[in-house]
Amino acid sequence: MQEDLQDDTRDDLMDHLNDIGVISVLAERDRAEAKVGKSRSRRSLGAIDIDGATIYWANIMKEELSKDSSERWWVHFGVPDEHAIPKEQSVRIKTKRTKSFPAFGKVAEVKWEGQDQGLGLVKALRANNVISQTATDLGNIEVRSLHDDFHGWSIQFDRKIEPTIDHWEALEELAEILLSSTRRF
């Protein structure tokens, strides 16, 4: 009975990553990474360890169905960074997708906006068409510096995703851009 109620989003993402050649395994529960993106209304479905990549883990967050909203998921990819950004210089950048016709049209354009604390990330991401195309295909991307239990970066999607190998390569490229931007710290 418990298995019928279990959300398989974490297992599905892990299986999908393995299918495209990204070696991943389910991580043990209650790790620090599972807290990334947590809030009062969101709970972690658990982390996935990713082997041999710049992105080391993924965490799936879920907001349950309520009388006022439908179920929602967020996928956080973690990029450890030994050059920790001070908390007072936090970085938060996100995409804003513009549709060809409001609400119903296809995504026509992706704009990067936010505070990059002079690291040049907004400019670099605006110039990278492959990463912007990934946001067009998969959903809004938000990039944040992390400071508490986990030092590094979070690359967040605001929905369930099934990346292709090209999307994964773009995410790895995004992770490399993030790491290269912090070498001044």
Helices and strands as residue ranges (DSSP letters): H 2-5, H 9-19, E 24-26, G 32-35, E 42-50, E 57-63, E 72-80, G 87-89, E 92-99, E 107-115, H 121-126, H 129-138, E 141-146, E 152-157, H 165-181
